[in-house]
Amino acid sequence: MTPRLARDDDCAAIASIWNGYIRDSLATFTSAEKTEAELRALLADKAAAGHGVFVVEAASAVCGFALYGQFRGGPGYAHTMEHSLLLDAGARGRGAGRALMAAIEADARAGGAHSMIAGVSAGNPDAVAFHAAIGYREIARLPEVGRKFGRWLDLVVMQKMLGGAPD
């Protein structure tokens, strides 16, 4: 699967994937579903910031996406990014996640990023294992900072050094 930059006409598929996780999983702590209009605005904001949003397709349909942006506001954090990655069930275990991560890491590195952060729900152990397998290491665990489905959830903070250096 070869990632490509997301387009406005991908927003319905992205919303469908994202909202499935919001409704049915502990992978994200939010309960507020995404709308196509919000996603179109998100794509525009990311493009204006020089941060790619990438999708992968299977059978001509979007089956996963990844995006990234600055970890925290302000110029001191300009070289540290944070990402999100979500795949539909049929895309898992087929290389889509690795391909998307390679795309956003390369894009971020080209923009001068030095490190990438993953904020992973401890309620999603497969995502923790995936990130570890691609070179992320756990740097912190924030106990009970999220709440969903009546449960307190830990946030696992993972980091990968990208090696990008500021000019």
Rosetta blueprint (number, residue, H / E / L):
1 M L
2 T L
3 P L
4 R E
5 L E
6 A L
7 R L
8 D H
9 D H
10 D H
11 C H
12 A H
13 A H
14 I H
15 A H
16 S H
17 I H
18 W H
19 N H
20 G H
21 Y H
22 I H
23 R H
24 D H
25 S L
26 L L
27 A L
28 T L
29 F L
30 T L
31 S L
32 A L
33 E L
34 K L
35 T L
36 E H
37 A H
38 E H
39 L H
40 R H
41 A H
42 L H
43 L H
44 A H
45 D H
46 K H
47 A H
48 A H
49 A H
50 G L
51 H L
52 G L
53 V E
54 F E
55 V E
56 V E
57 E E
58 A E
59 A L
60 S L
61 A E
62 V E
63 C E
64 G E
65 F E
66 A E
67 L E
68 Y E
69 G E
70 Q E
71 F L
72 R L
73 G L
74 G L
75 P H
76 G H
77 Y H
78 A L
79 H L
80 T E
81 M E
82 E E
83 H E
84 S E
85 L E
86 L E
87 L E
88 D L
89 A H
90 G H
91 A H
92 R L
93 G L
94 R L
95 G L
96 A H
97 G H
98 R H
99 A H
100 L H
101 M H
102 A H
103 A H
104 I H
105 E H
106 A H
107 D H
108 A H
109 R H
110 A H
111 G L
112 G L
113 A L
114 H L
115 S E
116 M E
117 I E
118 A E
119 G E
120 V E
121 S E
122 A L
123 G L
124 N L
125 P H
126 D H
127 A H
128 V H
129 A H
130 F H
131 H H
132 A H
133 A H
134 I L
135 G L
136 Y L
137 R E
138 E E
139 I E
140 A E
141 R E
142 L E
143 P E
144 E E
145 V E
146 G E
147 R E
148 K E
149 F L
150 G L
151 R E
152 W E
153 L E
154 D E
155 L E
156 V E
157 V E
158 M E
159 Q E
160 K E
161 M E
162 L L
163 G L
164 G L
165 A L
166 P L
167 D L
